[in-house]
C-alpha cells in the first residue's frame, strides 16, 4: 500500500485521508470481514456522517489484524505535513507496528523520521540522499526536459540567452530535491 503526501494537494496532507486511503487500499484486496463491516457501519452511521480519525484508525488496524499475515506500507512526503498532523500519523503507525504480524513500513521524508515512529526493537534502515550527490542527475533531467519542450515547440524562446537563465533558475530552485 503506497500513499503520497503532495504539498500541492492539501487533501493528501490530512491524516484522516492518509489513514482512510490505507484502509481503502487494503479493503480492495479482501472480502470484508463482518468485524470490519460492523466498525465501518458504526463509524459512518450508515452514510450519515464522516468518521473521526480514531474510527478510521480502528478500521485500518482491524483490517490489518484480521485479514493479512503481512503488510507493506509506503508513505512518501511526510515532511509536507504540518508537525501536529505528522505526529498523529506517526502515533498511528507506531500502533500498527505493535500488531503481531509482519509489518514493513517505508517512510520517505527530507528529514529522518525513523526514530519518531519505530521502537528500539524494530529493525530500521536509513538511506540518506544528499543534495550534492543528486545534483548532477537533477541538472541532466532539467536540461533534457527543457530541450524536449523546445523540440516539441511547447517552449519557444525568442532570445537564446533566456535558455541559460531558465536552466539556472530551475536547477537552483530544485536545491537537490
FENUR-V678165 format. One record per pair of residues at least 12 apart in sequence whose C-alpha atoms are under 6 Angstrom apart, sorted by the first residue. I is the first residue (numbers start at 1). J is the second residue. If there is no record, write none. Layout:
I,J  I,J
//
This chain:
1,73  2,73  2,74  2,75  3,75  4,75  4,76  5,77  7,80  13,81  15,89  16,53  20,56  23,60  43,55  69,101  70,101  70,102  70,103  71,103  72,103  72,104  72,105  73,105  74,105  74,106  74,107  75,107  76,107  76,108  77,108  77,109  78,109  79,109  90,117  94,117  131,176  135,176
//
